Amino acid sequence: MLKKILSISGRPGLYQLISYGKNMLVVETIPAGRRFPVHSRERVMSLGDISIFTMSEDVPLTQVFENIGKKFDNKALDTKEYATPEQLHEFMNSALENWDTERVHNNDIKRIISWYNILVNAGITDFTAKEEETEEAKPDEEKKD
């Protein structure tokens, strides 16, 4: 699901990929729905490609969102509760136990909370990687045939 949800450097919020053309993408703001082109010179990241540093291996952002959703019943978070660095670290400990405190900064945690709220307020609460699962299932099916 999060493969088509994008973050664009220098622009606030999240965007859904609608289509793509030569040297540009057409995106739609979440949840407002305003469409506009994003040119190839702009830095675009898919949320499905982002991972969080841990002490052992990196954890996909989808897993962090799932953990937050389970803990808070897929409800939006009050950002005022996470104002101090201690509160942010406590939140991150509840979302991901062995996160790397050296490489995950307070701004990263604030961004995770903000993105989670945007998605939940837009009605997106299924954070599993369905597209990746179906792509992985296809080669297995071919092997069985």
N, C-alpha and C positions, 0 to 999 in steps of 0.2 A: 504494500500500500504506500509506503513512504518513498518508493523510488520516483514517483511522479510529483512529490512535494519538494519544492526547491527553496533554497535560501540564496538570495542575491546580495553579494557584497556591496555595501554602501546604501542598501535599501532596507527599511524596517519591515518586519513581518515575514510571512511565508507566502509562497505562490504555488499554484498547481499548474503543471505542464499541460497545455491544451494541444499544441501541435508544434512542429518544427519545420523550418524551411531552410533555404540556402543562407548560411551565416547568421541565422537568428532563430529564436524560440518565441512562441506565442504562449504567454502565461496569463494566469488569472489570479487576482489577489484572493486570499482566504481571509475572511469569509465574504468580503464585499462583492467579489465577482467581477471587478473591473479588469478588462483584458488590455494587454499592451505587448509590444515586441521587446525582446531582450536580445541585444546584439552579441556577437561572438567575442567582442573585446571585454565584455562584463564577466566577472567571476561568478559562476553559478555552481552551487553544490546541491546534490540530491541528499535528502535526509537519510535515505537508505544506504548511502555510502559513508556516512559519518560513524565513527566509533569513539568510545571513551577509553582513555588509558587506565589500565589497572596494574597491579603489581605483577601479575602473571602474563595475561594476554589481553588484547583489546576486546572490548565488548561492544557489539553494535548498538547504536542509539535506539533501535527498535526494542531491544531487550530492556534498556533503561526505562523507556516509556511504558512498556508492559509492567515493569515492577512498580512504577509510580502509579499507574492505573489501578493495579491490584490493591495497593496500600490506601489509595484515596477514593476507591469506588468509581473511577473514571469521572471524577468531578474536578472542576477547575480549582486551582490553588490560589490562596490569598497571598499575593506577592509581598504584602506588608509584614507577613510573618517571617520572611526570609531577608531581612535587611542587613543584619550584621554578618561578618565572616563566620562566626561561630554557628549561627543559625543555618547558613548555607552549607557548612560542613556537616552539620547534624542531618540536614535534609539529604545530602548526597550519601551519607552513610546509610540512611534508610533505603535509598534507591539502589545503591550498588555498594556492597560491603567492602570490597578490597580495591577501591579506586585509588589512583595514584595522586596523592595530595601535592606532590611536587609539580606535576605536569598538567593537572586540571585546575584551572584558575577560577577565582570567584566569578569573573565575568562569564566564563563558560557555564557555570552552574546557573547563573541568572538567565542565560540564553536558553538552557534546557527547560527551565521553569516557564519562561515566556513562550517557547515553541509548544510545550505541552499544553498550556492554556489556550493558545490559538487553535490547536487541533481539536481539543475537547469542546471549545465553544463553537467550532464549526461542525460538530457532530461526528468527528473522526475519532473513534475510540478503539478501533481494531488496528493494533500496531504490528501485527504479524506480517511476515514477508511472504505473502501468498504468491506473488509473481515469481520470486526466487524459487519457491517450492515447486511450482509447476514447471519451471525451466529445468530444475534438477530431476524431476520425475520423468520427463521425456526421454533422456538418455537411458534410464533404467528400463523403460518400456521397450525401447528399441533393442536392448540386449536380450530381453525375454522372447521377443518374436523370432 
